[in-house]
Structures are given as C-alpha cells and as structure tokens.
C-alpha cells in the first residue's frame, strides 16, 4: 500500500501539542481591526484547539502529524 499524502496547506496551519491535541490559529486577525476591541484582538493572538467535531477530518488530512 502506498504512503498517504499530507495535505500541505493543512500542515502549515496546524501543530500538535505535547499531549497529542491539535492547535490552530484563530481567524479574523488580518484586517478591519479598528472596530475590534483591544481585548478581542489580544484573545485572537492566542492559539486555539481544534474542536472535537472537526478532529477526525483534520487527522485524516494530516496522517503523520
């Protein structure tokens, strides 16, 4: 059976933590920042975890992560 291919776009967007969870960066940080509060922008800088409902799909496109 051939090796599985990693989705390269996804590989640049997700990382694995030491405990095996998958992290992601938050959306809505690139533009139209003037109307967003400082607190909101600060929270968006922090990494988030991939939700359980999306975990199966992410693991499928990143078989070696």
N, C-alpha and C positions, 0 to 999 in steps of 0.2 A: 504494500500500500504506500502511495507517495506521501511525502511530508505535506502537512497542512500549511497554507499560506496565511501569514499575518496581514490583516488589513492595516496598511501603513499609515493611513490617515488617523485611524483609531489609536495606533501605537504612539503617536505624538501627543495624544490628548489624555491618555490615562496612564496612571502609575499604580504599582502595587505597594501596599504598606507592609511593614514587617509582620503583622498579624494575618496577612492574606487578603485584606479588604482592598477594594479598588477605589482610588481617588480620582476626582475630576476637578476642573476649574469651573468657576461659576460664570454664568452668562451675563449679558447686559453691562459689560465694563468698557466697551470700546469707544462709544461716542454718545452724544446727548447726555453729558454728565452734569450739566449745570442745574438741571431740575431735580437731580438726585441728591439726597441729603448726605452730609459727610459721614454720618453713622452707617448709612446704607452702603456707600462706596467702600468703607472700611470693612464691612462684613463680606462684600463681594470679593475682596482680595484673598480671603481665606479659602482653602480648598474644601470641597465638599465630598461626600461619599456617594458612590453610585447607588441608587435606590434598588431595593430588592427586586422590584418588578422588571428592572432593566438589566439585572446582573447576568441572567442566562444569555441574553443576546450579546452583551459585551464580552463574556467569556468565550463565546463561540467565534467571534471575530479576532480575538486575541488568545490563541491556543497556548502560546508559550510565555505568557506574561506571569 
